[in-house]
């Protein structure tokens, strides 16, 4: 399935419902106004109508269209997903030359296992004053639709990359129980646990070194692999001699196009929410930002990522009497990573300590 088809399929993931209700109370200074610092005049009407979340996917979400295992929408709060591994190799056979015969073959049935996907809840709230409502621009519905969709799509990608529910030694630095990353343990956390590979200088061989530690059965399936990296690592990879040599690759070389979509025929995804890390622990130092100087990237076996939505992105608009309106956007989704299950090997690896 090509990228266009994946995006088309991914658009079925979620949609938006709009509700209106009355909210009778508010706290002091809780509602934005035109003088609010850093907010500007974010004007919101009471009749917010939005397109489906993933209709904006081409602009805001890059990761989900690359992952084939979407289990659908409106799923139960918790469901089991069975996993079946590979069948063993055939055994040698011989010609039947006697009258006696017994059947004592080895059990070559594929190993099986399961993962459990349970829904987690996410919320975004915006309070807007009556004064802002009175001066709403004509494009207000489009503006709000873009902002909410962008935030929801970006959140989904960021959760999958950075999820870590540990209250101490969290890979994202100082623990915050309300932060997006605190629900589940996902790609970076799993990659570190699978033993991160240190490669200090970024070369083309660096990518091969991470690919090489995946389970052998995945290494030949290049279309099923994905490199996920932050912008600073991507910028370094753009300077590789293999990339910038026009006399080898002609006028459409990366040095001219500015796009490095693949390396060794493996897709590259540049992720916005992929932080720089410390040298020794490969996590974010939440106390001293200056210690976060090293780049890293992930190598992922794409079919290992299972996901679904339990609740569509829903927007509710409530009237706060005498003040303005409150907009609340909520959604529920979850991931599961098939890693070392059913005799299948490790499916996520992380490359760390890159000089960027």
C-alpha atoms as a printed R data frame, in Angstrom:
    type eleno elety resid chain resno       x       y       z
1   ATOM     1    CA   UNK     A     1   0.000   0.000   0.000
2   ATOM     2    CA   UNK     A     2   1.473   3.361  -0.990
3   ATOM     3    CA   UNK     A     3   1.565   6.492   1.165
4   ATOM     4    CA   UNK     A     4  -1.440   8.079  -0.530
5   ATOM     5    CA   UNK     A     5  -3.557   5.006   0.181
6   ATOM     6    CA   UNK     A     6  -2.356   4.888   3.778
7   ATOM     7    CA   UNK     A     7  -3.333   8.510   4.309
8   ATOM     8    CA   UNK     A     8  -6.726   7.839   2.756
9   ATOM     9    CA   UNK     A     9  -7.225   4.881   5.078
10  ATOM    10    CA   UNK     A    10  -5.997   6.829   8.094
11  ATOM    11    CA   UNK     A    11  -8.695   9.444   7.537
12  ATOM    12    CA   UNK     A    12 -11.189   6.884   8.829
13  ATOM    13    CA   UNK     A    13  -9.525   6.908  12.227
14  ATOM    14    CA   UNK     A    14 -11.528   9.681  13.863
15  ATOM    15    CA   UNK     A    15 -14.139  12.321  13.344
16  ATOM    16    CA   UNK     A    16 -15.515  15.224  15.327
17  ATOM    17    CA   UNK     A    17 -18.806  15.635  17.153
18  ATOM    18    CA   UNK     A    18 -19.936  19.078  18.324
19  ATOM    19    CA   UNK     A    19 -22.050  19.643  21.426
20  ATOM    20    CA   UNK     A    20 -23.234  22.776  23.188
21  ATOM    21    CA   UNK     A    21 -24.037  23.048  26.887
22  ATOM    22    CA   UNK     A    22 -24.243  25.707  29.583
23  ATOM    23    CA   UNK     A    23 -21.455  26.145  32.112
24  ATOM    24    CA   UNK     A    24 -22.666  28.219  35.066
25  ATOM    25    CA   UNK     A    25 -19.431  29.138  36.828
26  ATOM    26    CA   UNK     A    26 -15.867  30.210  36.252
27  ATOM    27    CA   UNK     A    27 -12.809  31.211  38.294
28  ATOM    28    CA   UNK     A    28 -11.237  34.636  38.413
29  ATOM    29    CA   UNK     A    29  -8.842  35.341  35.524
30  ATOM    30    CA   UNK     A    30  -9.727  31.998  33.954
31  ATOM    31    CA   UNK     A    31 -11.260  33.423  30.770
32  ATOM    32    CA   UNK     A    32  -9.007  34.936  28.110
33  ATOM    33    CA   UNK     A    33  -9.499  38.515  27.001
34  ATOM    34    CA   UNK     A    34  -7.939  40.716  24.367
35  ATOM    35    CA   UNK     A    35  -5.300  41.903  26.841
36  ATOM    36    CA   UNK     A    36  -4.153  38.419  27.866
37  ATOM    37    CA   UNK     A    37  -0.385  38.059  27.482
38  ATOM    38    CA   UNK     A    38   0.737  35.660  24.710
39  ATOM    39    CA   UNK     A    39  -2.818  34.868  23.616
40  ATOM    40    CA   UNK     A    40  -3.690  37.784  21.360
41  ATOM    41    CA   UNK     A    41  -7.222  38.050  20.047
42  ATOM    42    CA   UNK     A    42  -8.069  34.360  19.649
43  ATOM    43    CA   UNK     A    43 -11.666  34.760  18.693
44  ATOM    44    CA   UNK     A    44 -14.000  31.783  18.919
45  ATOM    45    CA   UNK     A    45 -17.664  31.544  17.865
46  ATOM    46    CA   UNK     A    46 -20.243  29.471  19.735
47  ATOM    47    CA   UNK     A    47 -20.980  27.332  16.663
48  ATOM    48    CA   UNK     A    48 -17.615  25.626  16.206
49  ATOM    49    CA   UNK     A    49 -17.815  23.115  13.367
50  ATOM    50    CA   UNK     A    50 -14.779  21.060  12.430
51  ATOM    51    CA   UNK     A    51 -13.696  18.662   9.720
52  ATOM    52    CA   UNK     A    52 -12.563  15.140  10.699
53  ATOM    53    CA   UNK     A    53  -9.343  15.108  12.678
54  ATOM    54    CA   UNK     A    54  -7.268  13.232  10.156
55  ATOM    55    CA   UNK     A    55  -8.485  15.256   7.187
56  ATOM    56    CA   UNK     A    56  -5.691  17.591   8.299
57  ATOM    57    CA   UNK     A    57  -3.236  14.730   8.498
58  ATOM    58    CA   UNK     A    58  -1.130  15.740   5.522
59  ATOM    59    CA   UNK     A    59  -0.285  19.012   7.257
60  ATOM    60    CA   UNK     A    60   0.063  18.016  10.870
61  ATOM    61    CA   UNK     A    61   0.431  14.265  11.483
62  ATOM    62    CA   UNK     A    62   3.254  12.433   9.752
63  ATOM    63    CA   UNK     A    63   3.558   9.225  11.707
64  ATOM    64    CA   UNK     A    64   0.144   7.531  11.628
65  ATOM    65    CA   UNK     A    65  -0.074   7.268   7.802
66  ATOM    66    CA   UNK     A    66   3.132   5.198   7.873
67  ATOM    67    CA   UNK     A    67   1.754   2.648  10.351
68  ATOM    68    CA   UNK     A    68  -0.469  -0.042   8.812
69  ATOM    69    CA   UNK     A    69  -2.096  -1.527  11.930
70  ATOM    70    CA   UNK     A    70  -5.056   0.733  12.682
71  ATOM    71    CA   UNK     A    71  -7.684  -1.390  14.441
72  ATOM    72    CA   UNK     A    72 -10.441   1.149  13.874
73  ATOM    73    CA   UNK     A    73 -12.726   3.520  15.806
74  ATOM    74    CA   UNK     A    74 -15.177   3.234  18.687
75  ATOM    75    CA   UNK     A    75 -13.269   0.327  20.157
76  ATOM    76    CA   UNK     A    76 -13.941  -1.004  23.662
77  ATOM    77    CA   UNK     A    77 -12.166   0.514  26.647
78  ATOM    78    CA   UNK     A    78  -9.833  -2.503  26.666
79  ATOM    79    CA   UNK     A    79  -9.399  -5.219  24.053
80  ATOM    80    CA   UNK     A    80  -6.983  -8.060  23.426
81  ATOM    81    CA   UNK     A    81  -5.132  -8.269  20.120
82  ATOM    82    CA   UNK     A    82  -3.773 -11.760  19.375
83  ATOM    83    CA   UNK     A    83  -0.354 -12.179  17.779
84  ATOM    84    CA   UNK     A    84   0.776 -15.111  15.658
85  ATOM    85    CA   UNK     A    85   4.437 -15.677  14.883
86  ATOM    86    CA   UNK     A    86   6.117 -17.496  12.028
87  ATOM    87    CA   UNK     A    87   5.916 -21.181  11.195
88  ATOM    88    CA   UNK     A    88   9.201 -23.066  11.526
89  ATOM    89    CA   UNK     A    89  11.256 -24.190   8.522
90  ATOM    90    CA   UNK     A    90  10.265 -27.416   6.830
91  ATOM    91    CA   UNK     A    91  11.948 -30.604   8.068
92  ATOM    92    CA   UNK     A    92  13.783 -33.022   5.802
93  ATOM    93    CA   UNK     A    93  11.723 -35.934   4.480
94  ATOM    94    CA   UNK     A    94  12.587 -39.400   3.099
95  ATOM    95    CA   UNK     A    95  10.967 -41.850   0.771
96  ATOM    96    CA   UNK     A    96   8.580 -44.366   2.374
97  ATOM    97    CA   UNK     A    97  10.146 -47.791   1.767
98  ATOM    98    CA   UNK     A    98   8.655 -49.977   4.547
99  ATOM    99    CA   UNK     A    99   5.193 -51.127   5.501
100 ATOM   100    CA   UNK     A   100   5.421 -49.628   8.957
101 ATOM   101    CA   UNK     A   101   4.650 -45.969   9.428
102 ATOM   102    CA   UNK     A   102   4.356 -43.697  12.425
103 ATOM   103    CA   UNK     A   103   3.755 -39.967  12.573
104 ATOM   104    CA   UNK     A   104   6.007 -38.281  15.121
105 ATOM   105    CA   UNK     A   105   6.716 -34.837  13.672
106 ATOM   106    CA   UNK     A   106   8.033 -31.919  15.668
107 ATOM   107    CA   UNK     A   107   5.479 -29.273  16.595
108 ATOM   108    CA   UNK     A   108   6.026 -26.605  13.966
109 ATOM   109    CA   UNK     A   109   2.930 -24.554  14.711
110 ATOM   110    CA   UNK     A   110   3.677 -20.798  14.947
111 ATOM   111    CA   UNK     A   111   4.052 -19.338  18.429
112 ATOM   112    CA   UNK     A   112   1.235 -17.095  19.613
113 ATOM   113    CA   UNK     A   113   0.891 -14.328  22.158
114 ATOM   114    CA   UNK     A   114  -1.232 -11.225  22.753
115 ATOM   115    CA   UNK     A   115  -1.115  -7.513  23.503
116 ATOM   116    CA   UNK     A   116  -3.829  -5.604  25.337
117 ATOM   117    CA   UNK     A   117  -4.858  -2.146  24.137
118 ATOM   118    CA   UNK     A   118  -6.637   0.029  26.711
119 ATOM   119    CA   UNK     A   119  -7.961   3.505  26.022
120 ATOM   120    CA   UNK     A   120  -6.457   6.618  27.620
121 ATOM   121    CA   UNK     A   121  -8.084  10.036  27.721
122 ATOM   122    CA   UNK     A   122  -6.730  13.355  26.426
123 ATOM   123    CA   UNK     A   123  -8.156  16.847  26.769
124 ATOM   124    CA   UNK     A   124  -7.550  20.379  25.462
125 ATOM   125    CA   UNK     A   125  -9.436  23.421  26.808
126 ATOM   126    CA   UNK     A   126  -9.711  27.013  25.594
127 ATOM   127    CA   UNK     A   127 -11.580  29.823  27.382
128 ATOM   128    CA   UNK     A   128 -12.594  32.902  25.373
129 ATOM   129    CA   UNK     A   129 -14.121  36.172  26.586
130 ATOM   130    CA   UNK     A   130 -17.282  37.804  25.277
131 ATOM   131    CA   UNK     A   131 -15.225  40.753  24.037
132 ATOM   132    CA   UNK     A   132 -13.232  38.527  21.735
133 ATOM   133    CA   UNK     A   133 -16.424  36.891  20.523
134 ATOM   134    CA   UNK     A   134 -17.863  40.255  19.574
135 ATOM   135    CA   UNK     A   135 -14.971  40.923  17.185
136 ATOM   136    CA   UNK     A   136 -14.587  37.489  15.625
137 ATOM   137    CA   UNK     A   137 -13.058  37.442  12.118
138 ATOM   138    CA   UNK     A   138 -14.883  35.830   9.237
139 ATOM   139    CA   UNK     A   139 -12.302  33.030   9.035
140 ATOM   140    CA   UNK     A   140 -12.706  32.119  12.689
141 ATOM   141    CA   UNK     A   141 -14.150  28.647  12.141
142 ATOM   142    CA   UNK     A   142 -11.285  27.714   9.813
143 ATOM   143    CA   UNK     A   143  -8.691  29.081  12.230
144 ATOM   144    CA   UNK     A   144 -10.062  27.127  15.197
145 ATOM   145    CA   UNK     A   145 -10.488  23.961  13.117
146 ATOM   146    CA   UNK     A   146  -6.848  24.075  12.045
147 ATOM   147    CA   UNK     A   147  -5.545  24.728  15.556
148 ATOM   148    CA   UNK     A   148  -7.529  21.934  17.220
149 ATOM   149    CA   UNK     A   149  -6.762  19.405  14.500
150 ATOM   150    CA   UNK     A   150  -3.083  20.329  14.534
151 ATOM   151    CA   UNK     A   151  -2.853  19.938  18.303
152 ATOM   152    CA   UNK     A   152  -4.673  16.585  18.300
153 ATOM   153    CA   UNK     A   153  -2.583  15.137  15.468
154 ATOM   154    CA   UNK     A   154   0.679  16.380  16.948
155 ATOM   155    CA   UNK     A   155  -0.273  14.952  20.343
156 ATOM   156    CA   UNK     A   156  -0.839  11.491  18.857
157 ATOM   157    CA   UNK     A   157   2.595  11.474  17.224
158 ATOM   158    CA   UNK     A   158   4.319  12.858  20.329
159 ATOM   159    CA   UNK     A   159   2.703  10.286  22.627
160 ATOM   160    CA   UNK     A   160   3.849   7.408  20.442
161 ATOM   161    CA   UNK     A   161   7.444   8.689  20.336
162 ATOM   162    CA   UNK     A   162   7.867   9.931  23.923
163 ATOM   163    CA   UNK     A   163   5.441   7.948  26.093
164 ATOM   164    CA   UNK     A   164   6.861   7.072  29.547
165 ATOM   165    CA   UNK     A   165   4.665   6.641  32.626
166 ATOM   166    CA   UNK     A   166   7.519   6.400  35.156
167 ATOM   167    CA   UNK     A   167   7.266   8.979  37.945
168 ATOM   168    CA   UNK     A   168  11.052   8.870  38.502
169 ATOM   169    CA   UNK     A   169  13.866   8.811  35.932
170 ATOM   170    CA   UNK     A   170  11.341   9.690  33.237
171 ATOM   171    CA   UNK     A   171  12.965   9.867  29.798
172 ATOM   172    CA   UNK     A   172  11.276  13.253  29.230
173 ATOM   173    CA   UNK     A   173  12.861  14.903  32.271
174 ATOM   174    CA   UNK     A   174  10.906  16.249  35.232
175 ATOM   175    CA   UNK     A   175   7.740  14.190  35.718
176 ATOM   176    CA   UNK     A   176   4.399  15.942  35.289
177 ATOM   177    CA   UNK     A   177   1.346  13.751  35.900
178 ATOM   178    CA   UNK     A   178  -0.764  15.837  33.496
179 ATOM   179    CA   UNK     A   179   1.745  15.816  30.636
180 ATOM   180    CA   UNK     A   180   0.818  14.102  27.370
181 ATOM   181    CA   UNK     A   181   3.662  11.560  27.665
182 ATOM   182    CA   UNK     A   182   2.637  10.007  31.002
183 ATOM   183    CA   UNK     A   183   0.202   7.441  29.602
184 ATOM   184    CA   UNK     A   184   2.041   4.324  28.421
185 ATOM   185    CA   UNK     A   185   5.597   3.375  27.481
186 ATOM   186    CA   UNK     A   186   6.310   3.744  23.785
187 ATOM   187    CA   UNK     A   187   9.018   3.987  21.157
188 ATOM   188    CA   UNK     A   188  11.867   5.892  22.855
189 ATOM   189    CA   UNK     A   189  11.299   4.093  26.162
190 ATOM   190    CA   UNK     A   190  11.239   0.690  24.451
191 ATOM   191    CA   UNK     A   191  14.235   1.531  22.260
192 ATOM   192    CA   UNK     A   192  16.355   2.430  25.298
193 ATOM   193    CA   UNK     A   193  15.234  -0.704  27.144
194 ATOM   194    CA   UNK     A   194  16.203  -2.807  24.124
195 ATOM   195    CA   UNK     A   195  19.798  -1.558  24.616
196 ATOM   196    CA   UNK     A   196  20.567   1.674  22.825
197 ATOM   197    CA   UNK     A   197  23.405   1.805  20.293
198 ATOM   198    CA   UNK     A   198  25.985   4.577  20.771
199 ATOM   199    CA   UNK     A   199  27.336   6.056  17.557
200 ATOM   200    CA   UNK     A   200  29.080   9.364  18.186
201 ATOM   201    CA   UNK     A   201  29.605  10.641  14.646
202 ATOM   202    CA   UNK     A   202  26.749  10.535  12.137
203 ATOM   203    CA   UNK     A   203  27.706   8.583   9.020
204 ATOM   204    CA   UNK     A   204  25.755   6.447   6.594
205 ATOM   205    CA   UNK     A   205  27.106   3.439   8.508
206 ATOM   206    CA   UNK     A   206  25.359   4.771  11.633
207 ATOM   207    CA   UNK     A   207  21.992   3.934  10.127
208 ATOM   208    CA   UNK     A   208  23.140   0.443   9.218
209 ATOM   209    CA   UNK     A   209  24.456  -0.133  12.739
210 ATOM   210    CA   UNK     A   210  20.998   0.449  14.218
211 ATOM   211    CA   UNK     A   211  19.204  -1.539  11.539
212 ATOM   212    CA   UNK     A   212  21.673  -4.354  12.152
213 ATOM   213    CA   UNK     A   213  20.559  -4.955  15.736
214 ATOM   214    CA   UNK     A   214  16.927  -5.552  14.827
215 ATOM   215    CA   UNK     A   215  15.822  -9.164  14.724
216 ATOM   216    CA   UNK     A   216  17.207 -10.821  11.596
217 ATOM   217    CA   UNK     A   217  13.744 -11.549  10.215
218 ATOM   218    CA   UNK     A   218  13.015  -7.803   9.929
219 ATOM   219    CA   UNK     A   219  16.243  -6.600   8.378
220 ATOM   220    CA   UNK     A   220  15.430  -7.693   4.841
221 ATOM   221    CA   UNK     A   221  11.955  -6.104   4.875
222 ATOM   222    CA   UNK     A   222  13.116  -2.569   4.133
223 ATOM   223    CA   UNK     A   223   9.632  -1.304   3.243
224 ATOM   224    CA   UNK     A   224   8.493  -2.239   6.745
225 ATOM   225    CA   UNK     A   225  11.246  -0.297   8.511
226 ATOM   226    CA   UNK     A   226  11.178   3.363   9.522
227 ATOM   227    CA   UNK     A   227  13.808   5.766  10.860
228 ATOM   228    CA   UNK     A   228  12.373   8.471  13.155
229 ATOM   229    CA   UNK     A   229  14.690  11.347  13.977
230 ATOM   230    CA   UNK     A   230  14.649  14.983  15.166
231 ATOM   231    CA   UNK     A   231  15.502  17.880  12.897
232 ATOM   232    CA   UNK     A   232  19.076  18.280  14.178
233 ATOM   233    CA   UNK     A   233  19.964  14.685  13.275
234 ATOM   234    CA   UNK     A   234  18.237  15.051   9.901
235 ATOM   235    CA   UNK     A   235  20.287  18.172   9.180
236 ATOM   236    CA   UNK     A   236  23.498  16.253   9.896
237 ATOM   237    CA   UNK     A   237  22.445  13.392   7.639
238 ATOM   238    CA   UNK     A   238  21.824  15.889   4.821
239 ATOM   239    CA   UNK     A   239  25.557  16.648   4.901
240 ATOM   240    CA   UNK     A   240  26.701  13.050   4.380
241 ATOM   241    CA   UNK     A   241  29.054  12.786   1.422
242 ATOM   242    CA   UNK     A   242  26.822  10.112  -0.100
243 ATOM   243    CA   UNK     A   243  23.968  12.613  -0.082
244 ATOM   244    CA   UNK     A   244  25.574  15.794  -1.387
245 ATOM   245    CA   UNK     A   245  27.576  14.374  -4.299
246 ATOM   246    CA   UNK     A   246  25.724  15.702  -7.338
247 ATOM   247    CA   UNK     A   247  28.058  14.084  -9.860
248 ATOM   248    CA   UNK     A   248  26.834  10.685  -8.633
249 ATOM   249    CA   UNK     A   249  23.128  11.396  -8.320
250 ATOM   250    CA   UNK     A   250  22.472  14.079 -10.932
251 ATOM   251    CA   UNK     A   251  20.472  17.337 -10.780
252 ATOM   252    CA   UNK     A   252  17.753  15.799  -8.552
253 ATOM   253    CA   UNK     A   253  20.228  15.004  -5.778
254 ATOM   254    CA   UNK     A   254  19.274  15.820  -2.187
255 ATOM   255    CA   UNK     A   255  21.686  18.741  -2.107
256 ATOM   256    CA   UNK     A   256  19.465  20.373  -4.744
257 ATOM   257    CA   UNK     A   257  16.030  19.142  -3.665
258 ATOM   258    CA   UNK     A   258  16.561  19.578   0.084
259 ATOM   259    CA   UNK     A   259  14.645  16.354   0.764
260 ATOM   260    CA   UNK     A   260  16.102  13.134   2.097
261 ATOM   261    CA   UNK     A   261  13.108  10.804   2.127
262 ATOM   262    CA   UNK     A   262  14.973   7.510   2.430
263 ATOM   263    CA   UNK     A   263  18.338   6.118   3.352
264 ATOM   264    CA   UNK     A   264  19.235   2.604   2.219
265 ATOM   265    CA   UNK     A   265  15.641   2.501   0.906
266 ATOM   266    CA   UNK     A   266  14.225   2.922   4.431
267 ATOM   267    CA   UNK     A   267  11.743   5.764   5.039
268 ATOM   268    CA   UNK     A   268  12.903   8.690   7.178
269 ATOM   269    CA   UNK     A   269  10.439  10.644   9.311
270 ATOM   270    CA   UNK     A   270  11.532  13.962  10.840
271 ATOM   271    CA   UNK     A   271   9.701  14.346  14.165
272 ATOM   272    CA   UNK     A   272   9.150  17.728  15.776
273 ATOM   273    CA   UNK     A   273   8.696  16.415  19.319
274 ATOM   274    CA   UNK     A   274  11.913  14.420  19.637
275 ATOM   275    CA   UNK     A   275  14.126  16.048  22.298
276 ATOM   276    CA   UNK     A   276  17.898  16.243  22.593
277 ATOM   277    CA   UNK     A   277  19.275  13.956  25.313
278 ATOM   278    CA   UNK     A   278  22.066  13.702  27.834
279 ATOM   279    CA   UNK     A   279  25.226  11.729  27.103
280 ATOM   280    CA   UNK     A   280  25.151   9.144  29.877
281 ATOM   281    CA   UNK     A   281  21.506   8.303  30.548
282 ATOM   282    CA   UNK     A   282  19.915   9.021  27.146
283 ATOM   283    CA   UNK     A   283  17.062  10.937  28.741
284 ATOM   284    CA   UNK     A   284  16.120  14.609  28.996
285 ATOM   285    CA   UNK     A   285  17.736  16.493  31.875
286 ATOM   286    CA   UNK     A   286  14.778  18.425  33.251
287 ATOM   287    CA   UNK     A   287  16.963  20.446  35.634
288 ATOM   288    CA   UNK     A   288  19.880  21.592  33.474
289 ATOM   289    CA   UNK     A   289  18.834  22.144  29.872
290 ATOM   290    CA   UNK     A   290  22.459  22.685  28.844
291 ATOM   291    CA   UNK     A   291  23.155  19.008  29.435
292 ATOM   292    CA   UNK     A   292  20.794  18.024  26.618
293 ATOM   293    CA   UNK     A   293  23.252  18.160  23.733
294 ATOM   294    CA   UNK     A   294  23.131  14.773  22.017
295 ATOM   295    CA   UNK     A   295  20.976  13.650  19.117
296 ATOM   296    CA   UNK     A   296  19.342  10.262  18.657
297 ATOM   297    CA   UNK     A   297  17.013   8.408  16.311
298 ATOM   298    CA   UNK     A   298  14.793   5.338  16.267
299 ATOM   299    CA   UNK     A   299  14.594   2.363  13.930
300 ATOM   300    CA   UNK     A   300  11.115   0.843  14.045
301 ATOM   301    CA   UNK     A   301   9.503  -2.217  12.482
302 ATOM   302    CA   UNK     A   302   6.264  -0.507  11.398
303 ATOM   303    CA   UNK     A   303   3.826  -3.453  11.645
304 ATOM   304    CA   UNK     A   304   4.790  -3.827  15.321
305 ATOM   305    CA   UNK     A   305   2.857  -0.660  16.194
306 ATOM   306    CA   UNK     A   306  -0.813  -1.414  16.903
307 ATOM   307    CA   UNK     A   307  -3.249   1.437  17.555
308 ATOM   308    CA   UNK     A   308  -6.909   2.312  17.707
309 ATOM   309    CA   UNK     A   309  -9.331   5.016  18.783
310 ATOM   310    CA   UNK     A   310 -11.933   4.444  21.465
311 ATOM   311    CA   UNK     A   311 -13.569   7.840  21.162
312 ATOM   312    CA   UNK     A   312 -13.570  10.287  18.268
313 ATOM   313    CA   UNK     A   313 -12.198  13.772  18.737
314 ATOM   314    CA   UNK     A   314 -15.164  15.575  20.276
315 ATOM   315    CA   UNK     A   315 -15.564  19.324  20.722
316 ATOM   316    CA   UNK     A   316 -17.985  20.693  23.316
317 ATOM   317    CA   UNK     A   317 -18.823  24.385  23.600
318 ATOM   318    CA   UNK     A   318 -20.191  25.710  26.897
319 ATOM   319    CA   UNK     A   319 -21.512  29.172  27.722
320 ATOM   320    CA   UNK     A   320 -20.081  30.816  30.862
321 ATOM   321    CA   UNK     A   321 -22.776  33.347  31.768
322 ATOM   322    CA   UNK     A   322 -21.562  36.921  31.654
323 ATOM   323    CA   UNK     A   323 -18.016  35.885  30.706
324 ATOM   324    CA   UNK     A   324 -17.727  34.069  27.380
325 ATOM   325    CA   UNK     A   325 -17.415  30.468  26.266
326 ATOM   326    CA   UNK     A   326 -15.343  27.425  27.174
327 ATOM   327    CA   UNK     A   327 -14.257  25.025  24.412
328 ATOM   328    CA   UNK     A   328 -13.268  21.511  25.472
329 ATOM   329    CA   UNK     A   329 -11.799  19.007  22.994
330 ATOM   330    CA   UNK     A   330 -11.390  15.383  24.112
331 ATOM   331    CA   UNK     A   331 -10.316  12.104  22.511
332 ATOM   332    CA   UNK     A   332  -9.302   8.588  23.545
333 ATOM   333    CA   UNK     A   333  -6.710   6.401  21.825
334 ATOM   334    CA   UNK     A   334  -4.026   3.872  22.640
335 ATOM   335    CA   UNK     A   335  -1.018   2.074  21.223
336 ATOM   336    CA   UNK     A   336   0.564  -1.301  21.726
337 ATOM   337    CA   UNK     A   337   4.068  -2.216  20.534
338 ATOM   338    CA   UNK     A   338   4.669  -5.862  19.639
339 ATOM   339    CA   UNK     A   339   8.186  -6.307  20.967
340 ATOM   340    CA   UNK     A   340   9.698  -9.731  21.778
341 ATOM   341    CA   UNK     A   341   6.323 -11.459  21.540
342 ATOM   342    CA   UNK     A   342   5.464 -14.895  20.091
343 ATOM   343    CA   UNK     A   343   9.167 -15.571  19.542
344 ATOM   344    CA   UNK     A   344   9.329 -12.465  17.386
345 ATOM   345    CA   UNK     A   345  12.428 -10.408  18.139
346 ATOM   346    CA   UNK     A   346  12.886  -6.831  19.268
347 ATOM   347    CA   UNK     A   347  11.158  -4.385  16.947
348 ATOM   348    CA   UNK     A   348  12.419  -0.982  18.184
349 ATOM   349    CA   UNK     A   349  16.009   0.189  18.528
350 ATOM   350    CA   UNK     A   350  17.476   3.560  19.412
351 ATOM   351    CA   UNK     A   351  20.703   5.203  18.329
352 ATOM   352    CA   UNK     A   352  22.109   7.717  20.842
353 ATOM   353    CA   UNK     A   353  25.016  10.061  21.642
354 ATOM   354    CA   UNK     A   354  25.094  11.674  18.207
355 ATOM   355    CA   UNK     A   355  27.092  14.870  17.862
356 ATOM   356    CA   UNK     A   356  24.753  17.457  16.338
